[in-house]
């Protein structure tokens, strides 16, 4: 099955009510300058997964820091929520984002998550070849290698 990564930041009706990771963050937060949302669309027209990200120059320790550090031209992509509607789609969207950020024109040097302190998040990122970067009070940062 073919899947396509699309920028769906300007289409919140697709994702605003389905984020199980950070449902407290509203559309205004997720679409502020320097932040966006990717969707993974299957060739059958169904949305498989979504990923919210921010661009920064530094690695945030929590959502408040993420909000303060977000900039339009940051060299670090911070995925702060990833969710899927089917098995394997979370991995697929992470891999598609990693492919996209390889483009030198984007100016991205690092991909570091801002993940909740849950067993599910830990297993997900470690299974997908991320390395634990830093444990924080309420979050953990995992870093993905840009190949």
C-alpha positions in Angstrom: 0.0 0.0 0.0 1.3 3.4 -0.9 1.1 6.2 1.6 1.7 9.9 1.2 2.9 12.4 3.8 0.9 15.7 3.6 1.1 18.9 5.4 -2.4 19.2 6.9 -1.8 22.1 9.3 -4.5 24.1 7.5 -7.1 21.3 7.7 -7.8 20.8 11.4 -11.1 19.1 10.7 -9.0 16.0 9.9 -7.1 15.9 13.2 -8.3 18.3 15.9 -10.6 15.8 17.6 -8.5 12.7 17.4 -5.2 13.4 19.2 -5.1 11.0 22.2 -1.6 12.1 23.3 -2.1 15.8 23.8 -5.8 16.5 23.5 -5.4 19.6 25.7 -3.5 21.4 23.0 -5.9 23.2 20.7 -5.8 24.1 17.0 -4.4 27.5 17.8 -1.4 26.0 19.6 -0.8 23.3 16.9 -0.9 25.8 14.0 1.0 28.7 15.5 4.0 30.0 13.5 6.7 27.4 13.6 4.3 24.6 14.3 2.4 22.2 12.0 0.7 18.9 11.5 1.6 16.1 9.0 -0.9 13.5 8.0 -0.2 10.1 6.4 -2.7 9.4 3.7 -3.2 5.9 2.4 -3.8 5.3 -1.3 -7.4 4.3 -0.3 -8.1 7.8 0.8 -8.0 7.0 4.5 -5.8 9.0 7.0 -3.5 6.5 8.7 -1.6 8.7 11.2 -0.9 12.3 12.3 2.2 14.0 13.8 2.3 17.4 15.3 5.7 19.2 15.3 7.4 22.4 16.2 10.6 24.0 14.9 13.1 25.2 17.6 16.8 25.9 18.0 16.9 24.3 21.5 15.4 21.1 23.0 12.4 21.8 25.2 11.8 20.0 28.5 8.0 20.5 28.6 5.1 22.0 26.6 5.6 25.4 28.1 9.2 25.5 26.9 8.1 24.2 23.5 5.7 27.1 23.3 8.4 29.7 24.2 11.1 28.1 22.0 9.1 27.6 18.8 10.4 29.7 15.9 9.6 29.7 12.2 13.2 28.8 11.0 14.5 26.5 13.8 17.0 23.8 12.8 15.4 21.2 15.1 12.1 19.5 14.4 10.3 18.5 17.7 7.5 15.9 17.1 5.4 16.4 20.3 2.5 14.2 19.4 2.2 11.2 17.1 -0.9 9.0 16.8 -2.1 6.4 14.3 -5.4 4.9 13.3 -3.9 1.5 12.4 -0.9 -0.7 13.4 2.4 0.4 11.8 1.2 3.8 10.7 3.0 5.6 13.6 6.3 4.1 12.5 5.5 5.0 8.8 4.8 8.6 9.6 8.0 9.0 11.6 9.9 7.5 8.7 8.3 9.7 6.2 9.0 12.8 8.2 12.7 11.7 8.6 12.9 11.4 4.8 11.4 14.8 4.3 13.7 16.6 6.7 16.8 15.4 4.8 16.2 18.1 2.3 19.0 20.6 2.9 16.8 23.5 1.9 14.8 23.0 5.0 17.8 23.6 7.3 16.9 20.8 9.7 19.8 19.3 11.7 18.0 17.2 14.3 14.7 15.5 15.1 14.1 15.2 18.9 10.7 14.4 20.4 8.9 15.8 23.3 7.2 12.7 24.5 5.0 11.9 27.5 6.5 9.7 30.3 4.6 6.6 29.2 5.6 3.1 28.6 3.8 3.2 25.3 5.8 6.2 24.1 9.1 4.8 25.3 8.6 1.5 23.5 7.4 3.2 20.4 10.4 5.5 20.0 13.0 2.9 21.0 11.5 0.3 18.6 11.8 2.9 15.9 15.5 3.3 16.5 15.4 6.6 18.4 17.9 7.1 21.3 16.9 8.5 24.6 18.4 12.0 24.7 17.1 13.3 28.1 14.7 12.4 30.8 12.7 15.4 32.1 10.3 15.9 35.0 7.1 15.4 32.9 8.5 14.3 29.5 11.3 12.5 27.8 13.2 13.5 24.7 14.2 10.9 22.1 16.4 11.7 19.2 16.1 10.2 15.7 19.1 10.1 13.4 18.6 11.9 10.1 20.1 9.5 7.5 
